[in-house]
Amino acid sequence: MKKITLAVSAMALLLFAGSLRAQEHKGPRIEVKQERYDAGKVVAGQLVTHVYEIKNSGDEPLLIDHVQPS
């Protein structure tokens, strides 16, 4: 009986460890310090600029394309 309990416990532990490994993030991962910027009232024709700090904390290259202001 102890051997069966030990075997079941070992299998449960292996399954749990496998599920933790599956949750590790693979690929690019974007981190943005400030996601939104409000320029306030802007006069027509006035140039507004803002710098966003973007970091790739993943383990593969991060590609950013199709950027559109709102």
C-alpha positions in Angstrom: 0.0 0.0 0.0 2.9 2.4 0.8 4.4 1.7 -2.6 1.2 2.6 -4.4 0.8 5.8 -2.4 4.4 6.7 -3.1 4.0 6.0 -6.8 0.8 8.1 -7.0 2.5 10.9 -5.1 5.5 10.8 -7.4 3.3 10.9 -10.5 1.3 13.9 -9.2 4.5 15.7 -8.4 5.9 15.1 -11.9 2.6 16.3 -13.5 2.6 19.4 -11.4 6.3 20.2 -12.3 5.4 19.7 -16.0 2.5 22.1 -15.8 4.8 24.7 -14.2 7.3 24.3 -17.0 4.5 24.7 -19.6 3.6 28.1 -18.0 7.1 29.6 -18.7 6.8 32.3 -21.3 8.6 31.7 -24.6 9.1 34.2 -27.3 9.0 38.0 -27.3 7.4 39.8 -24.4 6.8 43.6 -24.5 7.0 45.8 -21.5 5.8 49.4 -21.8 6.5 51.8 -18.9 3.7 54.2 -19.8 1.0 52.8 -22.0 -1.0 56.0 -22.5 -0.1 59.6 -23.1 -2.5 62.6 -23.1 -1.2 65.6 -25.0 -4.0 67.7 -23.7 -5.4 70.4 -26.0 -3.5 70.6 -29.3 -3.8 73.4 -31.8 -4.4 72.3 -35.4 -1.1 71.9 -37.1 0.9 71.8 -33.9 3.5 69.0 -33.8 3.2 66.8 -30.7 5.8 64.2 -29.8 6.2 61.7 -27.0 8.8 59.0 -26.4 7.6 55.6 -25.2 10.0 53.4 -23.4 9.6 49.8 -24.7 11.5 46.8 -23.5 11.6 43.2 -24.8 11.9 41.0 -21.7 11.3 37.9 -23.7 13.8 35.4 -25.2 13.2 36.0 -28.9 13.2 39.2 -31.1 10.2 41.5 -30.7 8.8 43.0 -33.9 6.7 46.1 -33.7 4.7 47.0 -36.8 1.3 48.5 -37.9 1.6 51.3 -35.2 -1.4 53.7 -35.4 -2.0 56.7 -33.1 -5.4 57.1 -31.7 
